[in-house]
């Protein structure tokens, strides 16, 4: 009996750690490692299906945007949305996930108005849950995703503002920092971009080679004379 109890406690601990561990990979821009973590935990009996649908849907939406948002590339995103819709209920995590995936689908087609509407609804539900001490979207919050989607559709003012809100809502991470740095750079706010790239270099110092591309980007940007000149 004791052995069974200990086994159940160990299983509970593994499952409780599944999403936080996967999030660690996501915010370090390693979605494939996060997916592998979730798949492994799912095989151990942990309930990670919604998080997997969410992660795969976001990955598919990003790939669809890169390929021009044709219907074939959008099919996996639509399938993810349909799957979430089967379990979504008002005020539940799945509702947030559904709204964010719809926002990502709209972003893949550069439909900014629809994207903004879906993000606003996702954030409203997420804030409401947060006010009650409940969790938001798994792995990456709706507030964090807002910055990424605005950056993707080249609305840099909105992206920078959203990244700052996402940082306040969910905490800092390399994912947020590099996105904010890129937004500020495109707005030609060089001093602020330098600060964010310095932050990224400090955050990711011990994360090589996972963030090698981002660290190289930061080093190249920080090599500018404007970044070497002390601010006021």
N, C-alpha and C positions, 0 to 999 in steps of 0.2 A: 504493500500500500504506500509506504513511504517512498519507494522508488518511483511509483507512478506519479505521486504528487510532485516529486523533484523534477521528473520529466516534463510534467505539464508547466511547472514554473519556468523551466528552461525554454520551452517552446513559446510561452507568453513573452519572455524577455526578448527572444529572437524576433518575434513578430512586432513587438513594441519598437524595436530598433530599426525595423525595415525601412520605414519612410524617412526617419532622420538620416540614416546612412545613405539612402539613395539621394536625398536632397543635397547632402554634402558633395556628391559627384555632380549633380545638376548645376549647383552654383559655382562649381569649378569648371563649367563648360564641358563636362564629360558625360553627355547623355547616354552614350553606349554603355559605359560602365554602370550608370544608374539603372539602365534597363536590365543588364545582366544581374545586378543585385536584386531587383524586384522579381525577375524570373526565378532566381534561386530560392528566394523566400516563398514565392508562390508554390513551388514544388514541395516545400516543407509544410504547406498547409496554411500559410499566412494569407490574410485577405488583402491582396494588393492589386486586384484586378482593375479597380477604378483608376488608381495611380498609373498603371501600365497603359490603359487606354488613353489617358490624358497625355502622358509622355510621348507615346507613339503618334497620337494625333497632332501634337505640336510639331514633332519632328517632320511628319508628313506635310504639314502646312508650310513649313519653312522650305522644304524641298519643292513643293508645288509652286511657290512664289519664284524660286530660282529658275524653274522651267517654264515660266510664263503663265501659270495658273490655268492650264488647259484642263478639261473635264477628266481626262484619264488620271492626271496627277492629283486631282482633288478628290478622287473616289475614296482613298483611304481616310481622308479627313471627314467626309460625309458619313462613312461607315462608323467612325469613332463617335460622331455626334449622335447618330441613330442609336448606337449601343448605350451611350450615356442617357439618352432620352428615355430609354426603357426603365431606368432606375431613378430618374430625377424626381425630386419632390420639393415643394416650396421651402426655401430656407435651408436646404440640405447641401452638403459639399458637392454632390453630383450636379446640382443646379448651377453652382459657380463654374464647375468644369465645363458644363454644356455651353454656358455663355462665353467662356474664354475660347473654347474651340470654335464657336461661331465667329468670334472676333478674328481668330487666326485665319479662318476660311475667307472672311471678307478681306483681310489684309493680303492674302495670297492673290486676290483679284484686284487689289488696290481700290477697294470700295471703302473709302475712308469714313463716310457717314455711317454706314452699317457697322463698321468696326467700332467706331466711337460709341454707338448705342449699346452694342453688346458688352463692351468693356465697362461702361457706366453701370449696367445692370449687374454684371459680375461683381464689381467693386461694392455696390450697394448691399448685396447679399453678404459679401465677405465682411464688410464693416459691421453689419448687423449681427453676424455670428461672433465676431471678435468682441463686440460690446457685451455679449453674454458669456464670454470666456470660452468660446468654441473655436475650432480650427477653421481655417480657410481652405483654399484649394491645396491639394497635396503637392509636394515637391517644389513648386514655384507659385507664389500667390498671384491672384489677378492683378494686384497692384504692381508687382514686379513685371509681369508680362506686358502691362500697358506701355512701359518704356520701350521694350523690345519691338512691339508692333508699331508704335509711332516712328521709331527709328527706321524700321523696315520700309515704311511707306514715305520716308523722306520728309517727315514733319518734325524738324529738329527741335523747335521750341517746345512743342508738346512732349517730345521724347525726353528732353532734359528735365522738364517739370515732373513728368511721370516717374522718371528714375529717382528723383529726389524724394518724391512721395513714397515710392516703393522701398527706398532705403529706410525711411522713417517707420514704415509699416512693418517691414519684415527683417530689418537689420542689414548690415553691409555684407558684401560678398564680392569676389572677383567678377562675377557675372554682371552685377549692377555697376561696378566701378568702370569696367571697360566700356559698357554701353553708354554710361554718362560721359566718359571721356570722348568717345567717338561723336556723340551728339554735340558736345561743346566745341570740338574741333571743327565740325561742319558749320557751326554758327560763327566760326572765327573768333571765339572767345578763348584765345590762346592761353592766357594766364590761368584761367580756370581749368582748361583742358590739361595743362602741365601739372596742376595740382592732382588731378584725378589719375593721370598716368603715373605720377610718383606714388600715389596711394596703391595703384595696381602693382607696381614693382615691389612694394613692401608686402602686400598681401600674398603675392604669388612667388615670393622669393624661394620658398621651400617646396614649390609645387612643380618644379621641372621634372620630366619633360611635358607634363600634361598641358601646361599653358605656355609652351615654348613660343607658339605663334603670337600670342597676345603679349608676351614679354618682349619679343623682338619688336613688335609694333610700338610698345611703350618706349623701348630704348631708342628707336629711330625718332620718335616724336620728341623725346626729351633731349635729343641731340641738337635741337633747334637753338639758335642763339637766344630767342625769347625765353626759352625754358631755363637757360643757364644764367640768365640775368636775375638777380634777386628782386622779388616783388617789393612794393612800397611797404 
